[in-house]
């Protein structure tokens, strides 16, 4: 092994790395290339950046070491040629842009400080309203109820309980009054400074706007000079190869090629196909730089399905290959975890979505998505059968969420309506359930709700991105109008560190908005390819890394493309840590409700569509079923009547076709004002199932069946009732 020299020392210590990059960024591009090339000759593959969470480096055979040297030499050669052909930007323009960036940073800090005071003033006003209306107002309601309970008390225990409740509410009101006094004093103090606070805020915003304009003008001047180079594809073949070697590293590419003749040939096929390399890098590259695995999976998928060779299925195949290049761990059903695969099978994952689309189960937008967007749902950790369950469950239990015209809440509305907030029931999770089934059954706090939300969106082929916020977890997803955050604050408060590259919400959103400009986004990518070819440090807002010249330039172009986009506000921010029940009537009916009729069969059995009701009460909604007809989704306290005509008197067994996602629901059923029978509603995991029969007695002619859900019950979807003569 060679003795440690300057480059070995640099890469043994993170501080040296930062110092090295700082020095490199002061040099001209040719000089950078010379130093990097020399370093690569000293130790092939040493300088190339290693992906985060990289697996242990493989041991190479002698043949593999030669391959590594070949890839490193190719990278060095490409790097030298690219550095010579890349345009040289004047120091003056670079200095002007750097100066504008520093001014913008200062202006942003001042604007943030001014906005903080505005926020304090706004919060002070809101807190007074809260103390008056919520705190004191709520205490007054509690006092009134306690006084009424005291008046109605019939036992010493009831009286004591009412007196304690009254005392508690009176103390609560006293605390509210004290808080209101304190908050009013704070608002009075801030109000004296309101004019100054407002003036400073307006001044800071104006200065920030000017600094942004100056920075944009400086960046545009520089971009205009480089634009012809970035608009040309003449250097693409070399840029693409260099970027792939940089990301994949000579060592790991060699390790894959070292496996055998077939593997080496697959990499050779990749490096000879400029169009494929371009599509791969435009779509984000292979996960963790595993290009050998990616091209192997891609080839296997295209062998498994002829449809994977063109159109949206080709994009899906490539997305699956890139995303699963580093195997994705599979979340399993605990009771059967020992026999379940440890990772998702990428070929089966592709075939799963291909079949689901052909069967009409995925979102209609599926066929129009780009490869990069497909990657954001094929990476779901759930087994394929659980993805199937997710679609079947929602199609059965709450089809209104599938038909929802508001893409911001399509599918994911089920978090709001079905996943209770709180951890008190998590201990009731079933070992025979998958975690996503347990989340629907027993709820959870922000993390579990966000996990389920991402899962159900991915089940239907909607791209999602994880969202972490301070002391909170949320989710974001694609819509035709742009990406949006659900159940949390906006992208400015978000980040995600669980993928290969940590990223801030702002940087992710900017990328999605820039990608919408397909014709111009390739300029962003070419700047990144040059940056990787020259082994620059990559810009990262989340990590506070400014990046090298070309990397920063790529971000400038991306920001320019995104500047015209409309950023969608967060949805359900107030629900991130709360329960809500939303029941909306569906807007699309396949048949008319008036077409739904009670049917009396020749054997005397009677079929009653759930929607043929009279006098329904409580919380419920009527919605079109996925297949045909209608169904009712009812909450606890729902009640209704069904009027039927029986050809003869006698006992009948009544069953209901229902779907539930939680335990503990109970029906109350009676006929003709007789005593009601209570029967538990089965836990069906959201799929149709019949209840246990309840025997009721009918008279000849007209009968009224009373059908209700006990108040403490949660949601139950009811398709129909069946009456069969008892034997």
HELIX and SHEET records of a PDB file:
HELIX    1   1 UNK A    6  UNK A   12  1                                   7    
HELIX    2   2 UNK A   14  UNK A   24  1                                  11    
HELIX    3   3 UNK A   29  UNK A   42  1                                  14    
HELIX    4   4 UNK A   62  UNK A   85  1                                  24    
HELIX    5   5 UNK A   91  UNK A  129  1                                  39    
HELIX    6   6 UNK A  130  UNK A  136  3                                   7    
HELIX    7   7 UNK A  137  UNK A  152  1                                  16    
HELIX    8   8 UNK A  156  UNK A  191  1                                  36    
HELIX    9   9 UNK A  194  UNK A  231  1                                  38    
HELIX   10  10 UNK A  236  UNK A  248  1                                  13    
HELIX   11  11 UNK A  250  UNK A  257  1                                   8    
HELIX   12  12 UNK A  261  UNK A  271  1                                  11    
HELIX   13  13 UNK A  274  UNK A  282  1                                   9    
HELIX   14  14 UNK A  287  UNK A  289  5                                   3    
HELIX   15  15 UNK A  291  UNK A  304  1                                  14    
HELIX   16  16 UNK A  306  UNK A  309  5                                   4    
HELIX   17  17 UNK A  311  UNK A  323  1                                  13    
HELIX   18  18 UNK A  334  UNK A  339  5                                   6    
HELIX   19  19 UNK A  346  UNK A  358  1                                  13    
HELIX   20  20 UNK A  364  UNK A  368  5                                   5    
HELIX   21  21 UNK A  371  UNK A  378  1                                   8    
HELIX   22  22 UNK A  384  UNK A  397  1                                  14    
HELIX   23  23 UNK A  400  UNK A  403  1                                   4    
HELIX   24  24 UNK A  413  UNK A  418  1                                   6    
HELIX   25  25 UNK A  426  UNK A  428  5                                   3    
HELIX   26  26 UNK A  435  UNK A  442  1                                   8    
HELIX   27  27 UNK A  446  UNK A  459  1                                  14    
HELIX   28  28 UNK A  491  UNK A  493  5                                   3    
HELIX   29  29 UNK A  505  UNK A  515  1                                  11    
HELIX   30  30 UNK A  518  UNK A  533  1                                  16    
HELIX   31  31 UNK A  549  UNK A  562  1                                  14    
HELIX   32  32 UNK A  573  UNK A  575  5                                   3    
HELIX   33  33 UNK A  593  UNK A  595  5                                   3    
SHEET    1   A 3 UNK A 464  UNK A 469  0                                        
SHEET    2   A 3 UNK A 472  UNK A 477 -1                                        
SHEET    3   A 3 UNK A 484  UNK A 486 -1                                        
SHEET    1   B 2 UNK A 495  UNK A 496  0                                        
SHEET    2   B 2 UNK A 503  UNK A 504 -1                                        
SHEET    1   C 5 UNK A 599  UNK A 600  0                                        
SHEET    2   C 5 UNK A 606  UNK A 609 -1                                        
SHEET    3   C 5 UNK A 716  UNK A 725 -1                                        
SHEET    4   C 5 UNK A 630  UNK A 634 -1                                        
SHEET    5   C 5 UNK A 620  UNK A 624 -1                                        
SHEET    1   D 5 UNK A 599  UNK A 600  0                                        
SHEET    2   D 5 UNK A 606  UNK A 609 -1                                        
SHEET    3   D 5 UNK A 716  UNK A 725 -1                                        
SHEET    4   D 5 UNK A 650  UNK A 659 -1                                        
SHEET    5   D 5 UNK A 689  UNK A 690 -1                                        
SHEET    1   E 5 UNK A 599  UNK A 600  0                                        
SHEET    2   E 5 UNK A 606  UNK A 609 -1                                        
SHEET    3   E 5 UNK A 716  UNK A 725 -1                                        
SHEET    4   E 5 UNK A 650  UNK A 659 -1                                        
SHEET    5   E 5 UNK A 694  UNK A 698 -1                                        
SHEET    1   F 5 UNK A 614  UNK A 617  0                                        
SHEET    2   F 5 UNK A 639  UNK A 646 -1                                        
SHEET    3   F 5 UNK A 701  UNK A 709 -1                                        
SHEET    4   F 5 UNK A 666  UNK A 671 -1                                        
SHEET    5   F 5 UNK A 677  UNK A 680 -1                                        
END                                                                             
